[in-house]
Amino acid sequence: MDKKARARATASTQEHLSVREVMDDLILNKNGSVAMVIQTSSINFDLLAEYEQDNKIYAFAGLLNSLNFRIQILIRTRRIDITNYVDYLKSQKNKAMSEGLKRQLEIYTQFIGTLISENDVLDKSFFLIIPYSPGVPLPGTSILDAKKNKEERDKYKDMKKEQLVEKAKMYLYPKRDHLLKLLGRMGLFGHQLTNKELISEFYTLYNPEEE
């Protein structure tokens, strides 16, 4: 494919994406909205004691009940290839170790080999997305107010992206800090995705065959 054909293909793809730009660790969408993405760690709930499970449930309920703004919970699952890890385990057999350790290594290597031959090895990532949509009407908004909100949205669509980003930060940053604090109470760690991380996630999303 020549350069012109690649450029046409890229332009055609971008026309179908809702994302306008990634800027200052935020996603700017073509409809004038902005979004912040927070990635969180995870825990193995089944391995917790019953009282620990109850504590996590109560903490999560507290997080949900504390929200006075919209969020989206996104779980992304993808297959991962760990054949290189199996090759690494096999290479360890040549290292000096006791016969007992060699036997344990062989058993473990066989277990991993069987696991990946019979099952897909999956990696899960967990995200909280906070949207900022200026002028979006709240439930129960009157027709007159909805019209005003539409005019407000149209105004923001024409706003310079730098101004929109600054307004979005004023709205999103307190929400981010609130969520991070409550995630900490649940024993989870969260962080806001940077420009580089956001671009990497979008690339992986739209190019799954290259994983």
C-alpha positions as CSV (number, residue, x, y, z in Angstrom):
1,M,0.0,0.0,0.0
2,D,1.5,3.4,-1.1
3,K,1.6,6.5,1.1
4,K,-1.5,8.0,-0.4
5,A,-3.5,4.9,0.1
6,R,-2.4,4.6,3.7
7,A,-3.3,8.2,4.3
8,R,-6.8,7.6,2.8
9,A,-7.3,4.5,5.0
10,T,-6.2,6.4,8.1
11,A,-8.5,9.3,7.3
12,S,-11.4,6.9,6.7
13,T,-10.8,5.2,10.0
14,Q,-10.6,8.4,12.0
15,E,-13.9,9.6,10.5
16,H,-15.6,6.7,12.3
17,L,-14.0,7.3,15.7
18,S,-15.7,9.4,18.3
19,V,-12.3,10.5,19.7
20,R,-11.1,13.9,18.5
21,E,-7.8,14.1,20.4
22,V,-5.9,13.0,23.5
23,M,-4.7,16.1,25.4
24,D,-3.4,16.7,29.0
25,D,-4.2,13.1,30.0
26,L,-7.9,13.6,28.9
27,I,-9.9,12.3,26.0
28,L,-11.6,15.0,23.8
29,N,-14.5,13.7,21.8
30,K,-16.0,15.0,18.6
31,N,-19.3,15.7,20.3
32,G,-17.7,18.3,22.6
33,S,-17.5,16.0,25.7
34,V,-14.3,15.2,27.6
35,A,-13.5,12.0,29.6
36,M,-10.9,11.0,32.2
37,V,-9.9,7.4,32.6
38,I,-8.7,5.9,35.9
39,Q,-7.2,2.4,35.9
40,T,-7.6,0.4,39.1
41,S,-5.9,-2.6,40.6
42,S,-7.9,-5.7,41.4
43,I,-8.2,-8.3,44.2
44,N,-9.1,-12.0,44.1
45,F,-12.5,-11.8,45.9
46,D,-12.8,-15.6,46.2
47,L,-9.6,-15.9,48.2
48,L,-10.8,-13.4,50.9
49,A,-12.2,-14.5,54.2
50,E,-15.9,-14.0,54.6
51,Y,-15.5,-10.9,56.8
52,E,-13.1,-9.5,54.3
53,Q,-15.5,-10.0,51.5
54,D,-18.2,-8.3,53.5
55,N,-15.9,-5.3,54.2
56,K,-15.2,-5.0,50.4
57,I,-18.9,-5.1,49.6
58,Y,-19.7,-2.4,52.1
59,A,-16.8,-0.3,50.9
60,F,-18.0,-0.6,47.3
61,A,-21.6,0.2,48.3
62,G,-20.2,3.3,50.1
63,L,-18.4,4.3,46.9
64,L,-21.6,3.9,44.8
65,N,-23.8,5.7,47.3
66,S,-21.3,8.6,47.5
67,L,-21.5,9.4,43.8
68,N,-23.4,12.5,42.6
69,F,-21.9,12.3,39.1
70,R,-21.8,9.8,36.3
71,I,-19.1,7.1,35.9
72,Q,-18.6,4.2,33.6
73,I,-17.1,0.9,34.7
74,L,-15.1,-0.8,32.0
75,I,-13.5,-4.2,32.2
76,R,-11.3,-5.1,29.2
77,T,-10.3,-8.8,28.7
78,R,-7.7,-9.9,26.3
79,R,-5.8,-13.1,25.5
80,I,-2.1,-13.1,26.3
81,D,0.7,-15.4,25.0
82,I,2.9,-16.8,27.7
83,T,4.8,-19.3,25.5
84,N,7.9,-17.3,26.1
85,Y,7.5,-17.9,29.8
86,V,7.3,-21.6,29.2
87,D,10.5,-21.4,27.2
88,Y,12.1,-19.5,30.1
89,L,11.1,-22.2,32.6
90,K,12.6,-24.9,30.3
91,S,15.9,-23.0,30.0
92,Q,16.2,-23.0,33.9
93,K,16.7,-26.8,33.9
94,N,20.3,-26.3,32.8
95,K,21.1,-24.3,35.9
96,A,22.7,-25.8,39.0
97,M,20.1,-26.8,41.5
98,S,19.1,-29.7,43.7
99,E,17.3,-32.7,42.3
100,G,14.2,-31.8,44.4
101,L,14.1,-28.3,42.9
102,K,14.6,-29.7,39.4
103,R,11.7,-32.1,39.9
104,Q,9.4,-29.2,41.2
105,L,10.4,-27.1,38.2
106,E,9.6,-29.9,35.8
107,I,6.2,-30.4,37.4
108,Y,5.4,-26.6,37.3
109,T,6.6,-26.3,33.7
110,Q,4.3,-29.2,32.7
111,F,1.4,-27.6,34.6
112,I,1.9,-24.3,32.8
113,G,2.2,-26.1,29.4
114,T,-1.0,-28.0,30.0
115,L,-2.8,-24.9,31.2
116,I,-2.0,-22.9,28.0
117,S,-2.8,-25.8,25.7
118,E,-6.2,-26.4,27.2
119,N,-7.3,-22.9,28.1
120,D,-6.9,-19.3,27.0
121,V,-4.8,-17.2,29.4
122,L,-6.7,-14.0,29.9
123,D,-5.6,-10.6,31.3
124,K,-8.2,-8.3,32.7
125,S,-7.9,-4.5,33.1
126,F,-10.3,-2.4,35.1
127,F,-11.1,1.2,34.4
128,L,-13.4,3.9,35.8
129,I,-14.3,6.6,33.2
130,I,-15.6,10.0,34.3
131,P,-17.3,12.0,31.6
132,Y,-17.6,15.8,31.4
133,S,-20.4,16.8,29.1
134,P,-21.1,20.6,29.3
135,G,-24.8,21.4,28.7
136,V,-26.1,17.8,29.0
137,P,-29.6,18.0,30.6
138,L,-30.2,16.1,33.8
139,P,-33.2,13.7,34.2
140,G,-36.4,15.6,34.7
141,T,-35.1,18.7,32.8
142,S,-37.9,20.8,31.2
143,I,-38.2,21.2,27.5
144,L,-37.2,24.9,27.8
145,D,-34.1,24.0,29.9
146,A,-33.2,21.2,27.5
147,K,-33.2,23.8,24.6
148,K,-30.9,26.0,26.6
149,N,-28.7,23.1,27.3
150,K,-28.5,22.3,23.6
151,E,-27.5,25.8,22.9
152,E,-24.9,25.5,25.6
153,R,-23.5,22.3,24.1
154,D,-23.3,23.9,20.7
155,K,-21.3,26.8,22.3
156,Y,-18.8,24.3,23.8
157,K,-18.4,22.5,20.5
158,D,-17.0,25.7,19.0
159,M,-14.9,26.5,22.1
160,K,-11.1,26.3,21.7
161,K,-9.9,22.9,22.9
162,E,-7.5,24.6,25.5
163,Q,-10.5,26.3,27.1
164,L,-12.6,23.2,27.1
165,V,-9.8,21.2,28.7
166,E,-9.3,23.8,31.5
167,K,-13.1,23.7,32.3
168,A,-13.0,19.9,32.2
169,K,-10.1,19.8,34.6
170,M,-12.0,22.0,37.1
171,Y,-14.9,19.5,37.0
172,L,-13.0,16.2,36.7
173,Y,-10.1,16.6,39.2
174,P,-12.3,16.7,42.4
175,K,-14.2,13.7,41.1
176,R,-10.9,11.8,40.4
177,D,-9.5,12.6,43.9
178,H,-12.8,11.4,45.5
179,L,-12.7,8.1,43.6
180,L,-9.1,7.5,44.3
181,K,-9.7,8.1,48.0
182,L,-12.6,5.6,48.1
183,L,-10.7,3.0,46.1
184,G,-7.9,3.2,48.7
185,R,-10.5,2.4,51.4
186,M,-11.2,-0.8,49.4
187,G,-7.6,-1.7,49.3
188,L,-7.3,-0.9,45.6
189,F,-4.8,1.4,43.9
190,G,-5.9,3.7,41.1
191,H,-4.2,6.2,38.8
192,Q,-5.3,8.5,36.0
193,L,-4.1,7.3,32.6
194,T,-1.6,9.6,30.9
195,N,-1.5,10.6,27.3
196,K,0.9,7.8,26.4
197,E,-1.2,5.2,28.3
198,L,-4.5,6.4,26.7
199,I,-3.0,6.2,23.2
200,S,-1.6,2.7,23.9
201,E,-5.0,1.6,25.1
202,F,-6.8,2.9,22.0
203,Y,-4.2,1.3,19.7
204,T,-4.6,-2.0,21.4
205,L,-8.4,-1.7,21.2
206,Y,-8.5,-1.0,17.5
207,N,-5.6,-3.3,16.6
208,P,-6.3,-6.5,18.6
209,E,-4.6,-8.7,16.0
210,E,-1.3,-7.1,16.9
211,E,-1.4,-8.0,20.6
